Amino acid sequence: QEGYIQLSAILNHKSFKGKFNITDIQRVVKNNDKQRFKIQLNPHSNSLEIKANQGHTISEVNNSDLKPILEPKYNIIVHGTYLKCWPQIKLHGLSTMKRQHIHLAKGTLGDTAVISGMRRNTQVHVYIALDKALVDGIKFYESENGVILTAGNEKGLLEPKYFSKVVNIC
């Protein structure tokens, strides 16, 4: 329910069986620059489990590890995208697409606060007026690895009225 799966289930999957061990997975989790995953010991089964910190497409995954953002505590939150996507975004807003949330970063690439939340090859940065969106009831969360997440409005959109600026970085 919280998005965890037993490491043994992954290691026994036909794609991984005999190729990797628990130490390999622990190393990947520890060294992943975006801190995308979390490992925990399940106290009931006494087995190691792994989950993605955000980015779930399965709606049943519980988001209990997400911290609600109730005030505009970040000066910058930004979504990175591509020139080919901008016309649609400009018209309708940012979309959750097939995910539960729209992913935003607490700055731009190179900022020390940005561990995850933006791809390195983005071409357009869409800055969000967090204060305005919060006042209008849009809910925001921070994942364990520092990504800002929102489901947007009832249609899964963060509308253009919340864009404070847009920068073409090409």
DSSP file (Angstrom, degrees, kcal/mol; ACC not computed):
  #  RESIDUE AA STRUCTURE BP1 BP2  ACC     N-H-->O    O-->H-N    N-H-->O    O-->H-N    TCO  KAPPA ALPHA  PHI   PSI    X-CA   Y-CA   Z-CA
    1    1 A Q              0   0    0      0, 0.0    61,-4.6     0, 0.0     0, 0.0   0.000 360.0 360.0 360.0 -34.1    0.0    0.0    0.0
    2    2 A E        -     0   0    0     59,-0.2    63,-0.1     2,-0.1    59,-0.1   0.351 360.0 -99.5 -88.9   7.0    2.9    2.4    0.7
    3    3 A G  S    S+     0   0    0      1,-0.3    49,-0.4    57,-0.1     2,-0.2   0.495  77.6 139.3  92.5   3.6    4.5    1.4   -2.6
    4    4 A Y        -     0   0    0     47,-0.1     2,-0.3    45,-0.1    -1,-0.3  -0.528  28.7-173.5 -83.5 148.9    7.0   -1.0   -1.1
    5    5 A I  E     -A   50   0A   0     45,-2.0    45,-2.5    -2,-0.2     2,-0.1  -0.987  35.0 -99.7-135.2 146.2    8.0   -4.4   -2.7
    6    6 A Q  E >>  -A   49   0A   0     -2,-0.3     4,-1.3    43,-0.2     3,-0.7  -0.420  23.0-135.6 -66.3 136.5   10.2   -7.0   -1.2
    7    7 A L  H 3> S+     0   0    0     41,-2.4     4,-2.8     1,-0.2     5,-0.2   0.859 105.6  61.4 -59.1 -35.1   13.8   -7.0   -2.5
    8    8 A S  H 3> S+     0   0    0     40,-0.5     4,-1.6     1,-0.2    -1,-0.2   0.859  99.4  55.2 -62.3 -33.7   13.6  -10.7   -2.8
    9    9 A A  H <4 S+     0   0    0     -3,-0.7     4,-0.4     2,-0.2    -1,-0.2   0.887 110.8  45.1 -65.7 -38.3   10.7  -10.4   -5.3
   10   10 A I  H >< S+     0   0    0     -4,-1.3     3,-1.3     1,-0.2     6,-0.3   0.940 112.6  50.0 -68.5 -47.0   12.8   -8.2   -7.5
   11   11 A L  H 3< S+     0   0    0     -4,-2.8     7,-0.3     1,-0.3     8,-0.2   0.756 111.2  50.1 -65.5 -23.9   15.9  -10.4   -7.2
   12   12 A N  T 3< S+     0   0    0     -4,-1.6    -1,-0.3    -5,-0.2    -2,-0.2   0.489  84.4 112.6 -91.4  -4.5   13.8  -13.4   -8.2
   13   13 A H  S X> S-     0   0    0     -3,-1.3     4,-2.8    -4,-0.4     3,-1.8  -0.417  81.0-116.8 -67.8 145.2   12.2  -11.7  -11.2
   14   14 A K  T 34 S+     0   0    0      1,-0.3    -1,-0.1     2,-0.2    -4,-0.0   0.767 113.6  57.2 -57.0 -27.3   13.4  -13.3  -14.5
   15   15 A S  T 34 S+     0   0    0      1,-0.1    -1,-0.3    -5,-0.1    -4,-0.1   0.740 122.5  23.1 -74.8 -21.7   15.0  -10.0  -15.6
   16   16 A F  T X> S+     0   0    0     -3,-1.8     3,-2.5    -6,-0.3     4,-1.4   0.619  85.0 124.8-118.5 -19.2   17.3   -9.9  -12.5
   17   17 A K  T 3< S-     0   0    0     -4,-2.8    -5,-0.1     1,-0.3     4,-0.1  -0.201  89.9  -0.4 -56.6 125.4   17.6  -13.5  -11.1
   18   18 A G  T 34 S+     0   0    0      2,-0.4    -1,-0.3    -7,-0.3     3,-0.1   0.347 120.4  79.7  80.5  -6.9   21.2  -14.6  -10.8
   19   19 A K  T <4 S+     0   0    0     -3,-2.5     2,-0.3    -8,-0.2    -2,-0.2   0.743  96.3  24.3-101.0 -29.5   22.5  -11.2  -12.1
   20   20 A F     <  -     0   0    0     -4,-1.4    -2,-0.4    -9,-0.2     2,-0.2  -0.902  60.3-158.8-136.4 160.5   22.2   -9.0   -9.0
   21   21 A N     >  -     0   0    0     -2,-0.3     4,-1.8    -4,-0.1     3,-0.4  -0.781  43.1 -89.3-131.1 179.2   22.1   -9.3   -5.3
   22   22 A I  H  > S+     0   0    0      1,-0.2     4,-2.8    -2,-0.2     5,-0.2   0.874 124.4  56.8 -58.7 -39.1   20.9   -7.2   -2.3
   23   23 A T  H  > S+     0   0    0      1,-0.2     4,-2.2     2,-0.2    -1,-0.2   0.888 104.5  52.9 -60.7 -39.4   24.3   -5.5   -2.1
   24   24 A D  H  > S+     0   0    0     -3,-0.4     4,-2.2     2,-0.2    -1,-0.2   0.934 111.4  45.3 -60.5 -46.5   23.9   -4.4   -5.7
   25   25 A I  H  X S+     0   0    0     -4,-1.8     4,-2.6     1,-0.2    -2,-0.2   0.919 111.7  51.6 -66.2 -42.9   20.5   -2.9   -5.1
   26   26 A Q  H  X S+     0   0    0     -4,-2.8     4,-2.5     1,-0.2    -1,-0.2   0.890 109.8  50.8 -59.9 -39.2   21.6   -1.2   -1.8
   27   27 A R  H  X S+     0   0    0     -4,-2.2     4,-2.5    -5,-0.2    -1,-0.2   0.917 110.3  48.7 -64.5 -44.0   24.6    0.4   -3.7
   28   28 A V  H  X S+     0   0    0     -4,-2.2     4,-1.2     2,-0.2    -2,-0.2   0.928 113.0  47.6 -62.1 -45.2   22.3    1.7   -6.5
   29   29 A V  H  < S+     0   0    0     -4,-2.6     3,-0.4     1,-0.2     8,-0.2   0.931 114.9  45.8 -61.7 -45.9   19.9    3.2   -3.9
   30   30 A K  H  < S+     0   0    0     -4,-2.5    -2,-0.2     1,-0.2    -1,-0.2   0.882 119.3  39.8 -65.2 -39.6   22.7    4.8   -2.0
   31   31 A N  H  < S+     0   0    0     -4,-2.5     2,-0.4    -5,-0.2    -1,-0.2   0.470  79.7 121.0 -94.4  -2.4   24.6    6.2   -5.0
   32   32 A N    ><  -     0   0    0     -4,-1.2     3,-1.8    -3,-0.4     5,-0.1  -0.495  57.0-147.6 -65.9 118.1   21.6    7.4   -7.0
   33   33 A D  T 3  S+     0   0    0     -2,-0.4    -1,-0.2     1,-0.3    -4,-0.0   0.742  96.4  46.4 -62.7 -24.1   22.2   11.1   -7.5
   34   34 A K  T 3  S-     0   0    0     82,-0.0    -1,-0.3    83,-0.0    81,-0.1   0.412 101.3-132.4 -98.5   1.6   18.4   11.8   -7.5
   35   35 A Q    <   +     0   0    0     -3,-1.8    -2,-0.1     1,-0.1    81,-0.1   0.910  45.1 162.1  49.3  50.0   17.7    9.7   -4.4
   36   36 A R        +     0   0    0     16,-0.1    17,-3.8    17,-0.1    18,-0.5   0.682  50.7  52.0 -74.0 -20.0   14.7    8.1   -6.2
   37   37 A F  E     -B   52   0A   0     15,-0.3     2,-0.4    -8,-0.2    15,-0.2  -0.812  58.3-158.4-125.6 158.8   14.4    5.0   -4.0
   38   38 A K  E     -B   51   0A   0     13,-2.3    13,-1.9    -2,-0.3     2,-0.4  -1.000   7.1-158.7-134.6 136.6   14.1    4.1   -0.3
   39   39 A I  E     +B   50   0A   0     -2,-0.4     2,-0.3    11,-0.2    11,-0.2  -0.928  17.3 171.0-112.7 139.4   14.9    0.8    1.4
   40   40 A Q  E     -B   49   0A   0      9,-2.2     9,-2.9    -2,-0.4     2,-0.6  -0.969  35.4-115.5-141.4 159.7   13.5   -0.2    4.7
   41   41 A L  E     -B   48   0A   0     -2,-0.3     7,-0.2     7,-0.2     3,-0.0  -0.866  29.8-134.3 -93.5 121.9   13.4   -3.3    6.9
   42   42 A N  E  >> -B   47   0A   0      5,-3.0     4,-2.2    -2,-0.6     5,-0.6  -0.674  11.2-154.6 -76.0 116.9    9.8   -4.6    7.2
   43   43 A P  T  45S+     0   0    0      0, 0.0    -1,-0.2     0, 0.0    -2,-0.0   0.753  89.6  50.9 -67.7 -22.9    9.4   -5.3   11.0
   44   44 A H  T  45S+     0   0    0      1,-0.1    -2,-0.0     3,-0.1    -3,-0.0   0.902 124.9  23.9 -80.7 -42.9    6.6   -7.8   10.4
   45   45 A S  T  45S-     0   0    0      2,-0.2    -1,-0.1     0, 0.0     3,-0.1   0.566  94.4-135.0 -98.7  -9.8    8.4  -10.0    7.8
   46   46 A N  T  <5 +     0   0    0     -4,-2.2     2,-0.3     1,-0.2    -5,-0.0   0.829  64.7 124.6  56.6  34.5   11.9   -9.0    8.8
   47   47 A S  E   < - B   0  42A   0     -5,-0.6    -5,-3.0   -40,-0.0    -1,-0.2  -0.899  66.8-105.4-123.1 153.8   12.7   -8.6    5.1
   48   48 A L  E     - B   0  41A   0     -2,-0.3   -41,-2.4    -7,-0.2   -40,-0.5  -0.541  36.9-171.1 -77.3 141.3   14.1   -5.7    3.1
   49   49 A E  E     -AB   6  40A   0     -9,-2.9    -9,-2.2   -43,-0.3     2,-0.3  -0.916   6.5-157.2-130.1 156.9   11.7   -3.7    0.9
   50   50 A I  E     +AB   5  39A   0    -45,-2.5   -45,-2.0    -2,-0.3     2,-0.3  -0.963  12.0 173.0-133.7 149.9   12.2   -1.0   -1.7
   51   51 A K  E     - B   0  38A   0    -13,-1.9   -13,-2.3    -2,-0.3     2,-0.3  -0.981  35.8-105.5-148.7 160.9   10.0    1.8   -3.1
   52   52 A A  E     - B   0  37A   0    -49,-0.4   -15,-0.3    -2,-0.3     4,-0.1  -0.694  25.3-137.4 -81.7 140.8   10.2    4.8   -5.4
   53   53 A N  S    S-     0   0    0    -17,-3.8    91,-0.3    -2,-0.3     2,-0.3   0.815  79.7 -19.8 -70.7 -30.0   10.1    8.1   -3.5
   54   54 A Q  S    S+     0   0    0    -18,-0.5    -1,-0.2    89,-0.1    49,-0.0  -0.954  98.5  81.5-161.5 175.0    7.8    9.6   -6.1
   55   55 A G        +     0   0    0     -2,-0.3     2,-0.1     1,-0.2    -2,-0.1   0.600  53.7 163.9  96.7  12.3    6.6    9.0   -9.6
   56   56 A H        -     0   0    0      1,-0.1    44,-1.5    -4,-0.1    45,-0.3  -0.377  25.2-172.6 -65.5 139.5    4.1    6.3   -8.9
   57   57 A T        +     0   0    0     42,-0.2     2,-0.6    43,-0.1    -1,-0.1   0.512  63.9  92.6-102.6 -11.8    1.6    5.6  -11.7
   58   58 A I    >   -     0   0    0      1,-0.1     3,-1.5     2,-0.0    42,-0.1  -0.745  65.9-154.6 -87.0 118.4   -0.5    3.2   -9.5
   59   59 A S  T 3  S+     0   0    0     -2,-0.6    -1,-0.1     1,-0.3    -3,-0.0   0.714  88.1  66.5 -68.3 -20.1   -3.2    5.2   -7.8
   60   60 A E  T 3  S+     0   0    0      2,-0.1     2,-0.3    -3,-0.0    -1,-0.3   0.614  73.0 110.9 -77.2 -10.7   -3.4    2.8   -4.8
   61   61 A V  S <  S-     0   0    0     -3,-1.5     2,-0.3   -59,-0.1   -59,-0.2  -0.498  71.7-128.0 -68.9 126.5    0.1    3.7   -3.6
   62   62 A N        -     0   0    0    -61,-4.6     3,-0.3    -2,-0.3    -1,-0.1  -0.549   9.9-153.1 -75.7 135.6   -0.3    5.6   -0.3
   63   63 A N    >   +     0   0    0     -2,-0.3     3,-1.9     1,-0.2    -1,-0.1  -0.150  49.2 133.3-100.7  38.1    1.6    8.9   -0.3
   64   64 A S  T 3   +     0   0    0      1,-0.3    -1,-0.2     3,-0.0   -62,-0.0   0.720  66.7  59.9 -64.8 -21.2    2.1    8.9    3.5
   65   65 A D  T 3  S+     0   0    0     -3,-0.3     2,-0.4   -63,-0.1    -1,-0.3   0.508  83.3 101.6 -84.5  -3.3    5.8    9.9    3.1
   66   66 A L    <   -     0   0    0     -3,-1.9    77,-0.2    77,-0.1    -3,-0.0  -0.671  67.6-141.3 -84.2 133.3    4.9   13.1    1.3
   67   67 A K  E     -C  142   0B   0     75,-2.6    75,-2.2    -2,-0.4    -2,-0.1  -0.834  19.5-124.9 -95.0 121.8    5.1   16.3    3.5
   68   68 A P  E     -C  141   0B   0      0, 0.0     2,-0.7     0, 0.0    73,-0.3  -0.373  13.6-140.2 -62.8 140.7    2.3   18.7    2.7
   69   69 A I  E     +C  140   0B   0     71,-2.8    71,-0.6     1,-0.1    79,-0.0  -0.924  28.1 169.8-101.9 112.4    3.4   22.2    1.8
   70   70 A L        +     0   0    0     -2,-0.7    -1,-0.1     1,-0.1    71,-0.0   0.565  62.5  33.6-103.4 -12.6    1.0   24.6    3.6
   71   71 A E  S    S-     0   0    0     63,-0.0     2,-2.5     0, 0.0     3,-0.2  -0.966  93.5 -97.1-140.3 157.0    2.8   27.9    3.0
   72   72 A P        +     0   0    0      0, 0.0    59,-0.1     0, 0.0    58,-0.0  -0.408  58.5 153.4 -75.9  74.0    5.0   29.3    0.2
   73   73 A K        +     0   0    0     -2,-2.5     2,-0.5    57,-0.1    -4,-0.0   0.556  50.8  72.2 -83.2  -7.6    8.3   28.4    1.9
   74   74 A Y        -     0   0    0     -3,-0.2    56,-0.2     1,-0.1     3,-0.1  -0.926  64.1-155.5-111.7 132.3   10.2   28.1   -1.4
   75   75 A N  S    S+     0   0    0     -2,-0.5     2,-0.4     1,-0.2    -1,-0.1   0.845  84.5  32.2 -68.7 -34.1   11.2   31.1   -3.4
   76   76 A I        +     0   0    0     30,-0.2     2,-0.4    53,-0.1    -1,-0.2  -0.987  55.5 166.6-130.3 128.8   11.4   29.1   -6.6
   77   77 A I        +     0   0    0     -2,-0.4    51,-2.7    51,-0.4     2,-0.4  -0.980  21.7 176.9-132.7 134.8    9.6   26.0   -7.8
   78   78 A V  E     -FG 105 127C   0     27,-2.3    27,-3.1    -2,-0.4     2,-0.5  -0.972  25.5-147.2-141.9 145.8   10.1   25.2  -11.4
   79   79 A H  E     - G   0 126C   0     47,-2.6    47,-3.0    -2,-0.4     2,-0.4  -0.962  18.1-145.7-113.4 129.3    9.1   22.5  -13.9
   80   80 A G  E     + G   0 125C   0     -2,-0.5     2,-0.2    37,-0.4    45,-0.2  -0.795  31.4 152.6 -94.9 135.8   11.5   21.7  -16.7
   81   81 A T  E     - G   0 124C   0     43,-2.7    42,-3.0    -2,-0.4    43,-2.1  -0.726  38.0 -92.2-144.6-166.8   10.0   20.7  -20.1
   82   82 A Y    >>  -     0   0    0     41,-0.2     3,-1.3    -2,-0.2     4,-1.2  -0.840  28.0-116.4-120.9 153.5   10.7   20.7  -23.8
   83   83 A L  T 34 S+     0   0    0     -2,-0.3     3,-0.4     1,-0.3    -1,-0.1   0.863 114.6  57.6 -54.9 -39.6   10.0   23.2  -26.6
   84   84 A K  T 34 S+     0   0    0      1,-0.2     4,-0.3     2,-0.1    -1,-0.3   0.768 109.7  45.3 -65.7 -24.2    7.8   20.7  -28.4
   85   85 A C  T X> S+     0   0    0     -3,-1.3     4,-2.0     1,-0.1     3,-0.5   0.684  91.5  84.7 -89.2 -20.7    5.6   20.5  -25.3
   86   86 A W  H 3X S+     0   0    0     -4,-1.2     4,-3.4    -3,-0.4     5,-0.3   0.858  81.5  57.1 -57.7 -44.2    5.3   24.2  -24.6
   87   87 A P  H 3> S+     0   0    0      0, 0.0     4,-1.4     0, 0.0    -1,-0.2   0.904 112.3  43.0 -55.7 -41.1    2.4   25.1  -26.9
   88   88 A Q  H <>>S+     0   0    0     -3,-0.5     4,-2.7    -4,-0.3     5,-0.5   0.905 115.9  48.1 -69.1 -42.2    0.1   22.6  -25.2
   89   89 A I  H  X5S+     0   0    0     -4,-2.0     4,-2.0     1,-0.2    -1,-0.2   0.910 108.5  54.8 -64.7 -42.6    1.4   23.6  -21.7
   90   90 A K  H  <5S+     0   0    0     -4,-3.4    -1,-0.2    -5,-0.2    -2,-0.2   0.869 115.3  40.0 -58.6 -38.0    0.9   27.3  -22.5
   91   91 A L  H  <5S+     0   0    0     -4,-1.4    -2,-0.2    -5,-0.3    -1,-0.2   0.926 135.4  12.2 -76.9 -48.2   -2.7   26.6  -23.5
   92   92 A H  H  <5S-     0   0    0     -4,-2.7    -3,-0.2     1,-0.3     2,-0.2   0.677 100.7-119.3-110.5 -22.6   -3.8   24.1  -20.8
   93   93 A G     << -     0   0    0     -4,-2.0    -1,-0.3    -5,-0.5    66,-0.2  -0.514  50.8 -35.2 107.5 179.4   -1.2   24.0  -18.1
   94   94 A L  E     -I  158   0D   0     64,-2.1    64,-2.6    -2,-0.2     2,-0.3  -0.563  63.3-150.6 -77.1 142.8    1.1   21.4  -16.7
   95   95 A S  E     -I  157   0D   0     62,-0.2    62,-0.2    -2,-0.2     3,-0.1  -0.876  24.9-139.3-120.4 147.8   -0.5   17.9  -16.6
   96   96 A T    >   -     0   0    0     60,-2.0     3,-2.4    -2,-0.3     5,-0.2   0.705  40.7-175.4 -69.8 -19.3    0.0   14.9  -14.4
   97   97 A M  T 3   -     0   0    0     59,-0.3    -1,-0.2     1,-0.3     5,-0.0  -0.402  68.2 -19.8  55.1-120.5   -0.3   12.8  -17.6
   98   98 A K  T 3  S+     0   0    0     -2,-0.2    -1,-0.3    -3,-0.1     2,-0.1   0.396 124.7  85.6 -97.5   4.2   -0.2    9.2  -16.5
   99   99 A R  S <  S-     0   0    0     -3,-2.4   -42,-0.2     2,-0.1   -43,-0.1  -0.422  83.5-119.9 -95.2 173.6    1.4    9.9  -13.1
  100  100 A Q  S    S+     0   0    0    -44,-1.5     2,-0.3    -2,-0.1   -43,-0.1   0.775  91.9  27.9 -79.3 -28.4   -0.2   10.9   -9.8
  101  101 A H  S    S-     0   0    0    -45,-0.3     2,-0.4    -5,-0.2    50,-0.2  -0.911  72.0-119.1-137.0 157.3    1.7   14.2   -9.6
  102  102 A I  E     -D  150   0B   0     48,-3.6    48,-1.5    -2,-0.3     2,-0.4  -0.819  40.6-132.3 -86.7 134.7    3.3   16.9  -11.6
  103  103 A H  E     +D  149   0B   0     -2,-0.4     2,-0.3    46,-0.2    46,-0.2  -0.784  28.9 176.2 -98.8 133.6    7.0   17.0  -10.6
  104  104 A L  E     -D  148   0B   0     44,-2.8    44,-2.5    -2,-0.4     2,-0.3  -0.942  19.4-136.8-133.2 153.5    8.7   20.3   -9.7
  105  105 A A  B     -F   78   0C   0    -27,-3.1   -27,-2.3    -2,-0.3    12,-0.1  -0.758  19.7-125.4-108.8 158.0   12.2   21.3   -8.5
  106  106 A K  S    S-     0   0    0     10,-0.3     2,-0.3    -2,-0.3   -30,-0.2  -0.028  90.5 -18.5 -89.1  30.3   13.1   23.8   -5.8
  107  107 A G  S    S-     0   0    0    -29,-0.2   -29,-0.2     6,-0.1     2,-0.2  -0.958  88.9 -64.5 159.0-169.9   15.4   25.6   -8.2
  108  108 A T    >   -     0   0    0     -2,-0.3     3,-2.3     1,-0.2     6,-0.3  -0.592  67.9 -66.4-104.8 169.7   17.1   25.0  -11.5
  109  109 A L  T 3  S+     0   0    0      1,-0.3    -1,-0.2    -2,-0.2     3,-0.1  -0.247 122.9  31.5 -56.4 137.3   19.9   22.6  -12.4
  110  110 A G  T 3  S+     0   0    0      1,-0.4    -1,-0.3     4,-0.3     2,-0.2   0.081  87.2 122.0  98.5 -23.0   23.1   23.4  -10.6
  111  111 A D    X   -     0   0    0     -3,-2.3     3,-1.4     1,-0.1    -1,-0.4  -0.517  68.5-130.3 -69.6 140.4   21.3   24.8   -7.5
  112  112 A T  T 3  S+     0   0    0      1,-0.3    -1,-0.1    -2,-0.2    -5,-0.1   0.771 105.5  60.8 -65.1 -24.6   22.4   22.9   -4.4
  113  113 A A  T 3  S+     0   0    0     -7,-0.1     2,-1.1     1,-0.1     3,-0.3   0.646  85.6  88.6 -75.1 -14.0   18.7   22.4   -3.4
  114  114 A V    <   +     0   0    0     -3,-1.4    -4,-0.3    -6,-0.3     3,-0.1  -0.723  35.4 142.4 -95.3  97.9   18.0   20.5   -6.6
  115  115 A I  S    S-     0   0    0     -2,-1.1     2,-0.3     1,-0.4    -1,-0.2   0.804  77.5 -10.5 -91.9 -42.4   18.6   16.8   -6.1
  116  116 A S  S    S+     0   0    0     29,-0.3    -1,-0.4    -3,-0.3   -10,-0.3  -0.940  90.7  85.4-150.9 165.3   15.8   15.6   -8.2
  117  117 A G  S    S+     0   0    0     -2,-0.3   -37,-0.4    30,-0.1     2,-0.4   0.268  82.9  64.2 120.6 -10.3   12.7   17.0   -9.9
  118  118 A M  S    S-     0   0    0    -14,-0.1     2,-0.1   -39,-0.1    -1,-0.1  -0.982  74.0-125.2-147.3 132.9   14.0   18.1  -13.3
  119  119 A R    >   -     0   0    0     -2,-0.4     3,-1.0   -39,-0.2   -10,-0.1  -0.437  24.0-126.8 -71.5 150.3   15.6   16.3  -16.2
  120  120 A R  T 3  S+     0   0    0      1,-0.2    -1,-0.1    -2,-0.1   -11,-0.0   0.718 103.2  54.7 -72.2 -21.6   19.0   17.7  -17.2
  121  121 A N  T 3  S+     0   0    0    -41,-0.1    -1,-0.2   -39,-0.0    -2,-0.0   0.154  74.5 136.7-102.9  20.6   18.1   18.2  -20.9
  122  122 A T    <   -     0   0    0     -3,-1.0   -40,-0.2     1,-0.1     3,-0.1  -0.294  35.9-165.7 -66.5 154.3   15.0   20.4  -20.4
  123  123 A Q        +     0   0    0    -42,-3.0    46,-2.8     1,-0.2    47,-0.6   0.600  69.6  45.6-114.3 -20.8   14.7   23.4  -22.8
  124  124 A V  E     -GH  81 168C   0    -43,-2.1   -43,-2.7    44,-0.2     2,-0.5  -0.992  64.0-155.0-130.7 132.5   12.0   25.4  -21.1
  125  125 A H  E     -GH  80 167C   0     42,-2.9    42,-2.6    -2,-0.4     2,-0.7  -0.941   6.7-162.2-108.9 122.7   11.7   26.3  -17.4
  126  126 A V  E     -GH  79 166C   0    -47,-3.0   -47,-2.6    -2,-0.5     2,-0.3  -0.911  10.2-153.1-106.0 111.6    8.2   27.0  -16.1
  127  127 A Y  E     -GH  78 165C   0     38,-3.1    37,-2.2    -2,-0.7    38,-0.9  -0.664  10.3-143.2 -87.3 139.3    8.3   28.9  -12.8
  128  128 A I  E     - H   0 163C   0    -51,-2.7     2,-1.5    -2,-0.3   -51,-0.4  -0.854  12.2-134.3-110.3 135.7    5.2   28.5  -10.5
  129  129 A A     >  -     0   0    0     33,-3.3     4,-2.3    -2,-0.4     5,-0.2  -0.681  28.7-178.6 -83.1  86.1    3.6   31.1   -8.2
  130  130 A L  H  > S+     0   0    0     -2,-1.5     4,-2.7     1,-0.2     5,-0.2   0.882  76.0  55.0 -57.4 -42.9    3.4   28.8   -5.2
  131  131 A D  H  > S+     0   0    0      1,-0.2     4,-2.2     2,-0.2    -1,-0.2   0.923 109.9  45.6 -59.1 -46.2    1.7   31.4   -3.1
  132  132 A K  H  > S+     0   0    0      2,-0.2     4,-1.7     1,-0.2    -1,-0.2   0.909 113.7  48.9 -64.2 -43.7   -1.1   32.0   -5.6
  133  133 A A  H  <>S+     0   0    0     -4,-2.3     5,-2.5     2,-0.2    -2,-0.2   0.907 110.9  50.0 -65.1 -41.7   -1.7   28.3   -6.2
  134  134 A L  H ><5S+     0   0    0     -4,-2.7     3,-1.7     1,-0.2    -1,-0.2   0.920 108.2  52.9 -62.5 -43.7   -1.8   27.5   -2.4
  135  135 A V  H 3<5S+     0   0    0     -4,-2.2    -1,-0.2     1,-0.3    -2,-0.2   0.866 107.3  53.3 -58.6 -36.8   -4.4   30.4   -1.9
  136  136 A D  T 3<5S-     0   0    0     -4,-1.7    -1,-0.3    -5,-0.2    -2,-0.2   0.420 125.0-103.5 -81.2   2.2   -6.5   28.8   -4.6
  137  137 A G  T < 5 +     0   0    0     -3,-1.7     2,-0.4     1,-0.3    -3,-0.2   0.550  67.9 150.4  91.4   7.3   -6.5   25.4   -2.8
  138  138 A I      < -     0   0    0     -5,-2.5     2,-0.4    -6,-0.2    -1,-0.3  -0.609  41.9-134.2 -72.4 129.9   -3.9   23.6   -5.0
  139  139 A K        -     0   0    0     13,-0.4    12,-0.5    -2,-0.4    13,-0.5  -0.700  23.1-172.5 -92.2 136.9   -2.2   21.1   -2.8
  140  140 A F  E     -CE  69 150B   0    -71,-0.6   -71,-2.8    -2,-0.4     2,-0.3  -0.930   1.4-173.2-125.9 150.9    1.6   20.7   -2.9
  141  141 A Y  E     -CE  68 149B   0      8,-2.5     8,-2.9    -2,-0.3     2,-0.5  -0.934  19.0-135.2-138.0 159.3    3.8   18.1   -1.2
  142  142 A E  E     -CE  67 148B   0    -75,-2.2   -75,-2.6    -2,-0.3     6,-0.2  -0.984  22.1-142.7-117.9 128.0    7.5   17.5   -0.8
  143  143 A S    >   -     0   0    0      4,-2.8     3,-2.1    -2,-0.5   -77,-0.1  -0.304  33.1 -97.4 -80.5 170.3    8.9   14.0   -1.3
  144  144 A E  T 3  S+     0   0    0    -91,-0.3    -1,-0.1     1,-0.3   -90,-0.1   0.772 125.0  50.9 -60.4 -26.8   11.6   12.5    0.7
  145  145 A N  T 3  S-     0   0    0      2,-0.1   -29,-0.3  -109,-0.1    -1,-0.3   0.187 124.5 -99.1-100.3  18.3   14.2   13.3   -1.9
  146  146 A G  S <  S+     0   0    0     -3,-2.1     2,-0.3     1,-0.3   -40,-0.3   0.546  72.5 144.0  86.8   7.9   13.1   17.0   -2.2
  147  147 A V        -     0   0    0    -42,-0.1    -4,-2.8   -33,-0.1     2,-0.5  -0.656  46.4-134.0 -80.8 136.0   10.9   16.9   -5.2
  148  148 A I  E     -DE 104 142B   0    -44,-2.5   -44,-2.8    -2,-0.3     2,-0.4  -0.782  28.6-169.5 -89.1 131.9    7.8   19.2   -5.1
  149  149 A L  E     +DE 103 141B   0     -8,-2.9    -8,-2.5    -2,-0.5     2,-0.3  -0.938  14.3 172.8-126.6 143.4    4.7   17.4   -6.2
  150  150 A T  E     -DE 102 140B   0    -48,-1.5   -48,-3.6    -2,-0.4   -10,-0.2  -0.989  29.0-153.1-146.0 144.0    1.2   18.5   -7.0
  151  151 A A        -     0   0    0    -12,-0.5   -55,-0.2    -2,-0.3     5,-0.1   0.456  43.8-148.2 -87.7  -2.8   -1.9   16.7   -8.5
  152  152 A G        -     0   0    0    -13,-0.5   -13,-0.4     4,-0.2    -1,-0.3  -0.379  43.5 -25.0  70.7-150.0   -3.0   20.1   -9.8
  153  153 A N  S >  S-     0   0    0      4,-2.8     3,-2.1   -15,-0.1     5,-0.0  -0.039  86.1 -73.1 -85.2-167.9   -6.7   20.7  -10.0
  154  154 A E  T 3  S+     0   0    0      1,-0.3    -2,-0.1     2,-0.1    -1,-0.1   0.680 134.6  52.9 -64.8 -16.8   -9.6   18.2  -10.4
  155  155 A K  T 3  S-     0   0    0      2,-0.2    -1,-0.3   -59,-0.0   -59,-0.1   0.360 120.9-106.7 -96.6   3.8   -8.5   17.7  -14.0
  156  156 A G  S <  S+     0   0    0     -3,-2.1   -60,-2.0     1,-0.3     2,-0.4   0.772  79.9 127.4  77.4  25.9   -4.9   16.9  -13.1
  157  157 A L  E     -I   95   0D   0    -62,-0.2    -4,-2.8   -61,-0.1     2,-0.7  -0.913  55.8-151.6-119.8 143.5   -3.7   20.3  -14.4
  158  158 A L  E     -I   94   0D   0    -64,-2.6   -64,-2.1    -2,-0.4    -6,-0.0  -0.929  41.6-133.7-105.1 101.1   -1.7   23.1  -12.9
  159  159 A E    >   -     0   0    0     -2,-0.7     3,-2.1   -66,-0.2   -66,-0.2  -0.050  12.6-111.8 -64.5 155.9   -3.2   25.9  -15.0
  160  160 A P  G >  S+     0   0    0      0, 0.0     3,-2.2     0, 0.0    -1,-0.1   0.721 109.4  76.8 -58.6 -23.0   -1.2   28.6  -16.8
  161  161 A K  G 3  S+     0   0    0      1,-0.3    -2,-0.1   -29,-0.0   -29,-0.0   0.692  92.2  55.8 -62.9 -15.3   -2.5   31.3  -14.3
  162  162 A Y  G <  S+     0   0    0     -3,-2.1   -33,-3.3   -30,-0.1     2,-0.6   0.386  80.7 107.1 -95.7   2.6    0.0   29.9  -11.8
  163  163 A F  E <   -H  128   0C   0     -3,-2.2   -35,-0.3   -35,-0.2     3,-0.1  -0.723  44.3-177.2 -81.8 120.7    3.0   30.4  -14.1
  164  164 A S  E     -     0   0C   0    -37,-2.2     2,-0.3    -2,-0.6    -1,-0.2   0.801  69.1 -15.4 -87.8 -31.6    5.0   33.3  -12.8
  165  165 A K  E     -H  127   0C   0    -38,-0.9   -38,-3.1     2,-0.0     2,-0.4  -0.968  55.0-145.8-164.2 159.5    7.5   33.2  -15.6
  166  166 A V  E     -H  126   0C   0     -2,-0.3     2,-0.5   -40,-0.2   -40,-0.2  -0.999  15.2-165.5-132.1 130.5    8.7   31.0  -18.4
  167  167 A V  E     -H  125   0C   0    -42,-2.6   -42,-2.9    -2,-0.4     2,-0.7  -0.971  14.8-148.0-124.4 125.1   12.3   30.8  -19.6
  168  168 A N  E     -H  124   0C   0     -2,-0.5   -44,-0.2   -44,-0.2   -45,-0.0  -0.816  16.3-174.9 -85.1 115.2   13.6   29.3  -22.8
  169  169 A I              0   0    0    -46,-2.8   -45,-0.2    -2,-0.7    -1,-0.1   0.302 360.0 360.0 -99.6  10.3   17.0   28.0  -21.9
  170  170 A C              0   0    0    -47,-0.6    -1,-0.2     0, 0.0   -46,-0.1   0.488 360.0 360.0 -72.8 360.0   18.1   26.9  -25.3
